[in-house]
Amino acid sequence: MPSPPSSAAGSAVVALAQIPRLAAVLRGARARSPASDAAEGSQGKAAKFACADRVGLLQADITTLRVDAIVNAANRSLLGGGGVDGAIHRAAGKELLEACRELDGCDTGDAKTTGAFKLPSKHIVHTVGPVYSKTKPEQSEAQLRSAYRRSLEEAAAVGARSVAFPSISTGVYGYPIEDATRVALRVVGEWLTASEGAETELVVFCTFSKKDRDVYERLAPEYFEAGEEAEEQADGAAPAEQEAEAGATAAPTEQETEADDAAASKAQEASAPPEKVELDEGVTTRAQAKTVAERRSASPQQERAATRD
């Protein structure tokens, strides 16, 4: 068996189809606690976005994702740093640094795009999240919302249909993970349900730690619902797969088809009324004609034996 493809950093590449969908997470939460379906956020009643099948959630190295675009939680210089920013620069190679120099930095809440170079993705959207301010939390939230939204706009501008986000500003910038997650879920839900996000097929939340992933999983039911399509698939295979399976079960084998044809032929012959035929031997029915034909084809010895019998 061939080895799975690897990223520049040596880790196995994660294909789009391997990324778990949020719809499955919602179904799991609903099964564990039906009350979670009616949950409301601590900051007021949250909107319910019916697009969970277009959202992914996993704990992974974002540099290994084969999506159209990954988002880099960068600093204002765009010249690399610590955390996910440093990891992306190392994995993409020195060409990324050269490309970022040409961008001449980026303001907080804004985003700019480069190629992905050695990464399995096609583009890198660099955004600058806010340094969290305990004295001005509203300003921090507005800047974080802008960082997510501008990243989605940049990704759409380069034709990216799948986009992966890290948890922006939750590292050294000190944004509380729960508050940041709420902003991320809300902005992505708004984007996917608006006309401007119609071409976006998948937005992925890619967390560095299981702890952060658990926060997304716990808060997601407050903002997203599984939707009809996701619920139909909850009990097993997708509708198309179920139809294919049913078709495979109902399709007769070649031997069964031949047996059915033979049985139908015999039944038709038995039920058909005697049909008059004109033969010089004076035969009047098909059954008698068949007997005469068999005798004609028999050898003289076989015919004499039949006569004696």
WODAVEN-V339010 format. One record per residue. N is the residue number from 1. RES is the residue in three letters. SS is DSSP state (H for helix, E for strand, - for the rest). PHI is phi in degrees with one decimal (NA if undefined). OMEGA is omega in degrees with one decimal (NA if undefined). Layout:
# WODAVEN-V339010
N,RES,SS,PHI,OMEGA + N,RES,SS,PHI,OMEGA
This chain:
# WODAVEN-V339010
1,MET,-,NA,-179.7 + 2,PRO,-,-68.6,179.5 + 3,SER,-,-73.3,177.9 + 4,PRO,-,-66.0,179.2 + 5,PRO,-,-61.6,-178.0 + 6,SER,E,-119.8,175.4 + 7,SER,-,-81.7,-179.9 + 8,ALA,-,-61.3,-179.5 + 9,ALA,-,-81.5,177.9 + 10,GLY,-,98.1,179.3 + 11,SER,-,-81.4,179.7 + 12,ALA,E,-64.7,179.0 + 13,VAL,-,-72.9,178.7 + 14,VAL,E,-100.8,179.9 + 15,ALA,-,-76.4,-177.6 + 16,LEU,H,-57.8,-177.2 + 17,ALA,H,-68.3,-179.0 + 18,GLN,H,-86.6,-176.7 + 19,ILE,-,-81.6,-179.7 + 20,PRO,-,-62.6,179.1 + 21,ARG,E,-90.9,-178.6 + 22,LEU,H,-63.3,179.1 + 23,ALA,H,-57.0,179.0 + 24,ALA,H,-66.2,177.5 + 25,VAL,H,-63.8,-179.8 + 26,LEU,H,-64.9,178.5 + 27,ARG,H,-64.2,178.3 + 28,GLY,H,-64.0,178.8 + 29,ALA,H,-65.3,179.8 + 30,ARG,H,-66.5,179.9 + 31,ALA,H,-67.0,-179.3 + 32,ARG,H,-74.7,-177.1 + 33,SER,-,-149.4,-179.9 + 34,PRO,H,-55.2,-178.8 + 35,ALA,H,-67.0,-178.2 + 36,SER,H,-65.7,-180.0 + 37,ASP,H,-66.9,-179.7 + 38,ALA,H,-107.9,-176.5 + 39,ALA,-,-67.3,177.0 + 40,GLU,-,-127.8,-179.5 + 41,GLY,E,-70.0,-179.8 + 42,SER,-,-69.9,-179.7 + 43,GLN,-,-100.7,179.5 + 44,GLY,E,113.8,-177.8 + 45,LYS,-,-67.0,-177.5 + 46,ALA,-,-89.3,175.4 + 47,ALA,-,-69.2,177.5 + 48,LYS,-,-108.8,-177.8 + 49,PHE,E,-95.3,-178.6 + 50,ALA,-,-92.3,-179.1 + 51,CYS,-,-145.3,-176.3 + 52,ALA,H,-64.3,177.3 + 53,ASP,H,-74.3,177.7 + 54,ARG,H,-109.1,178.7 + 55,VAL,E,-124.2,177.3 + 56,GLY,E,-113.0,179.0 + 57,LEU,E,-146.6,176.1 + 58,LEU,E,-159.8,172.5 + 59,GLN,E,-99.1,-175.7 + 60,ALA,-,-166.3,171.7 + 61,ASP,-,-83.5,-173.9 + 62,ILE,H,-61.9,-179.7 + 63,THR,H,-72.8,-179.5 + 64,THR,H,-98.0,-174.9 + 65,LEU,E,-82.5,176.3 + 66,ARG,-,-92.4,176.0 + 67,VAL,-,-115.6,180.0 + 68,ASP,-,-67.6,-179.0 + 69,ALA,E,-147.3,169.4 + 70,ILE,E,-111.1,179.8 + 71,VAL,E,-102.5,178.2 + 72,ASN,E,-102.8,174.6 + 73,ALA,E,-80.0,-170.8 + 74,ALA,E,-94.6,169.6 + 75,ASN,-,-101.1,-171.9 + 76,ARG,-,-67.4,178.9 + 77,SER,-,-78.3,-175.2 + 78,LEU,-,62.2,-176.2 + 79,LEU,-,-102.6,177.9 + 80,GLY,-,94.8,-179.4 + 81,GLY,-,-171.7,179.6 + 82,GLY,-,-97.6,176.1 + 83,GLY,H,59.0,-177.0 + 84,VAL,H,-66.1,178.5 + 85,ASP,H,-59.9,179.2 + 86,GLY,H,-64.7,-179.8 + 87,ALA,H,-62.7,179.6 + 88,ILE,H,-67.0,178.8 + 89,HIS,H,-62.9,179.9 + 90,ARG,H,-64.9,-176.9 + 91,ALA,H,-73.0,-177.7 + 92,ALA,H,-78.3,179.4 + 93,GLY,-,98.6,-174.6 + 94,LYS,H,-65.9,178.1 + 95,GLU,H,-61.2,179.4 + 96,LEU,H,-64.8,179.6 + 97,LEU,H,-61.4,178.6 + 98,GLU,H,-62.9,179.4 + 99,ALA,H,-66.4,-179.4 + 100,CYS,H,-69.3,178.0 + 101,ARG,H,-60.6,-178.7 + 102,GLU,-,-72.4,-178.5 + 103,LEU,-,-82.3,176.0 + 104,ASP,-,59.1,174.4 + 105,GLY,-,77.6,-176.9 + 106,CYS,-,-155.0,179.4 + 107,ASP,-,-77.4,175.7 + 108,THR,-,-61.8,-179.1 + 109,GLY,-,88.1,179.7 + 110,ASP,-,-105.1,-179.2 + 111,ALA,E,-151.3,176.6 + 112,LYS,E,-139.6,-171.4 + 113,THR,E,-121.5,171.4 + 114,THR,E,-131.3,170.8 + 115,GLY,E,-71.4,-177.8 + 116,ALA,-,-102.8,175.9 + 117,PHE,-,55.3,-174.3 + 118,LYS,-,-84.1,-179.6 + 119,LEU,-,-83.2,177.7 + 120,PRO,-,-72.0,175.8 + 121,SER,-,-80.0,-178.3 + 122,LYS,-,-96.5,-175.5 + 123,HIS,E,-137.2,170.4 + 124,ILE,E,-122.4,175.0 + 125,VAL,E,-98.1,-178.2 + 126,HIS,E,-96.7,178.3 + 127,THR,E,-126.8,-179.5 + 128,VAL,E,-113.6,176.9 + 129,GLY,-,-83.9,-177.7 + 130,PRO,-,-80.8,164.5 + 131,VAL,-,-79.4,-171.2 + 132,TYR,-,-64.3,178.2 + 133,SER,-,-114.6,177.9 + 134,LYS,-,-68.0,-179.0 + 135,THR,-,-87.0,179.4 + 136,LYS,-,-132.8,-177.1 + 137,PRO,H,-64.0,179.5 + 138,GLU,H,-65.4,178.1 + 139,GLN,H,-66.1,178.7 + 140,SER,H,-62.5,179.8 + 141,GLU,H,-65.2,179.6 + 142,ALA,H,-62.2,179.4 + 143,GLN,H,-68.7,179.0 + 144,LEU,H,-68.9,175.5 + 145,ARG,H,-58.1,-179.9 + 146,SER,H,-63.8,179.5 + 147,ALA,H,-62.6,178.4 + 148,TYR,H,-67.8,-176.9 + 149,ARG,H,-66.4,-179.8 + 150,ARG,H,-63.9,177.0 + 151,SER,H,-64.2,178.3 + 152,LEU,H,-65.3,177.9 + 153,GLU,H,-65.2,178.7 + 154,GLU,H,-63.8,179.1 + 155,ALA,H,-62.6,179.0 + 156,ALA,H,-64.7,-178.0 + 157,ALA,H,-65.2,178.7 + 158,VAL,-,-98.2,175.9 + 159,GLY,-,82.3,179.8 + 160,ALA,-,-74.5,178.2 + 161,ARG,-,-100.1,176.5 + 162,SER,E,-129.8,-174.0 + 163,VAL,E,-134.3,178.9 + 164,ALA,E,-118.3,-179.8 + 165,PHE,E,-111.5,163.1 + 166,PRO,-,-85.9,175.8 + 167,SER,-,-85.5,-172.9 + 168,ILE,-,-67.0,174.1 + 169,SER,-,71.9,-176.1 + 170,THR,-,-90.2,177.8 + 171,GLY,-,-90.4,-177.6 + 172,VAL,-,-67.2,178.5 + 173,TYR,-,-79.4,166.3 + 174,GLY,-,75.4,179.3 + 175,TYR,-,-73.7,179.7 + 176,PRO,-,-55.6,-172.7 + 177,ILE,H,-59.7,-178.9 + 178,GLU,H,-67.1,179.7 + 179,ASP,H,-65.4,-179.9 + 180,ALA,H,-66.7,179.5 + 181,THR,H,-66.1,178.0 + 182,ARG,H,-61.3,178.1 + 183,VAL,H,-62.2,-178.5 + 184,ALA,H,-61.1,-179.0 + 185,LEU,H,-62.4,-177.1 + 186,ARG,H,-68.6,-178.1 + 187,VAL,H,-64.2,179.6 + 188,VAL,H,-65.6,177.4 + 189,GLY,H,-61.5,178.1 + 190,GLU,H,-63.6,-179.2 + 191,TRP,H,-64.6,-175.6 + 192,LEU,H,-68.2,-179.2 + 193,THR,-,-97.0,176.5 + 194,ALA,-,-97.6,-178.5 + 195,SER,H,-62.6,-178.5 + 196,GLU,H,-67.9,178.8 + 197,GLY,H,-99.9,-175.4 + 198,ALA,-,-62.5,-178.3 + 199,GLU,-,-85.7,179.1 + 200,THR,-,-82.4,-175.8 + 201,GLU,-,-88.5,-177.2 + 202,LEU,E,-154.0,170.8 + 203,VAL,E,-117.1,-174.1 + 204,VAL,E,-110.6,169.5 + 205,PHE,E,-97.1,-177.1 + 206,CYS,E,-111.2,-176.7 + 207,THR,E,-99.0,179.4 + 208,PHE,-,-79.7,-176.1 + 209,SER,-,-120.6,176.0 + 210,LYS,H,-65.6,179.7 + 211,LYS,H,-59.6,178.5 + 212,ASP,H,-67.5,178.7 + 213,ARG,H,-61.0,179.9 + 214,ASP,H,-61.7,178.1 + 215,VAL,H,-66.0,176.9 + 216,TYR,H,-59.9,-177.9 + 217,GLU,H,-64.1,-178.1 + 218,ARG,H,-74.0,-175.7 + 219,LEU,H,-89.8,-175.7 + 220,ALA,H,-55.4,-179.5 + 221,PRO,-,-62.1,177.7 + 222,GLU,-,-74.4,-173.2 + 223,TYR,-,-118.3,-175.6 + 224,PHE,E,-126.3,170.6 + 225,GLU,-,-117.9,-174.3 + 226,ALA,-,-65.9,-177.7 + 227,GLY,H,84.3,-174.6 + 228,GLU,H,-63.2,-176.2 + 229,GLU,H,-62.4,-179.8 + 230,ALA,H,-65.8,-179.0 + 231,GLU,H,-68.7,179.2 + 232,GLU,H,-63.6,-177.5 + 233,GLN,-,-88.3,-174.8 + 234,ALA,-,-66.3,-174.8 + 235,ASP,-,-86.4,179.1 + 236,GLY,-,162.2,-175.1 + 237,ALA,-,-69.7,175.6 + 238,ALA,-,-64.9,-178.5 + 239,PRO,H,-52.5,-179.9 + 240,ALA,H,-62.7,179.2 + 241,GLU,H,-68.8,178.7 + 242,GLN,H,-65.2,178.8 + 243,GLU,H,-64.8,179.7 + 244,ALA,H,-63.7,179.5 + 245,GLU,H,-65.7,179.2 + 246,ALA,H,-64.8,178.9 + 247,GLY,H,-64.5,179.8 + 248,ALA,H,-67.2,179.8 + 249,THR,H,-71.4,-175.3 + 250,ALA,H,-80.0,-175.5 + 251,ALA,-,-66.6,-179.9 + 252,PRO,-,-74.9,175.1 + 253,THR,-,-75.6,179.9 + 254,GLU,H,-62.9,179.6 + 255,GLN,H,-65.3,179.2 + 256,GLU,H,-65.2,179.2 + 257,THR,H,-64.8,179.7 + 258,GLU,H,-63.0,-180.0 + 259,ALA,H,-64.1,179.0 + 260,ASP,H,-65.0,179.4 + 261,ASP,H,-64.1,-179.7 + 262,ALA,H,-64.4,-179.9 + 263,ALA,H,-64.4,179.6 + 264,ALA,H,-65.6,179.6 + 265,SER,H,-63.5,179.5 + 266,LYS,H,-63.6,-179.1 + 267,ALA,H,-64.8,179.5 + 268,GLN,H,-66.1,-179.5 + 269,GLU,H,-66.0,-177.9 + 270,ALA,H,-70.3,-175.9 + 271,SER,H,-86.7,-177.5 + 272,ALA,-,-70.7,178.8 + 273,PRO,-,-71.5,178.5 + 274,PRO,-,-55.6,-177.1 + 275,GLU,-,-113.6,-178.3 + 276,LYS,-,-69.7,175.3 + 277,VAL,-,-133.5,-178.8 + 278,GLU,-,-109.7,178.3 + 279,LEU,-,-131.9,-177.2 + 280,ASP,-,-68.6,176.4 + 281,GLU,-,-79.0,-178.2 + 282,GLY,-,81.3,178.9 + 283,VAL,-,-73.6,-174.2 + 284,THR,-,-115.6,179.9 + 285,THR,-,-132.5,178.3 + 286,ARG,H,-63.5,-179.4 + 287,ALA,H,-61.3,178.7 + 288,GLN,H,-68.3,178.7 + 289,ALA,H,-62.5,178.9 + 290,LYS,H,-63.5,179.4 + 291,THR,H,-63.7,179.7 + 292,VAL,H,-64.1,-179.6 + 293,ALA,H,-62.3,179.0 + 294,GLU,H,-65.3,179.8 + 295,ARG,H,-67.3,179.5 + 296,ARG,H,-66.1,-177.8 + 297,SER,H,-81.1,-179.0 + 298,ALA,-,-77.5,177.3 + 299,SER,-,-70.6,178.7 + 300,PRO,H,-57.4,180.0 + 301,GLN,H,-64.1,179.8 + 302,GLN,H,-65.8,-179.4 + 303,GLU,H,-68.3,178.9 + 304,ARG,H,-65.3,179.2 + 305,ALA,H,-63.8,178.9 + 306,ALA,H,-65.8,179.4 + 307,THR,H,-67.6,179.1 + 308,ARG,H,-60.9,179.9 + 309,ASP,-,-65.1,NA
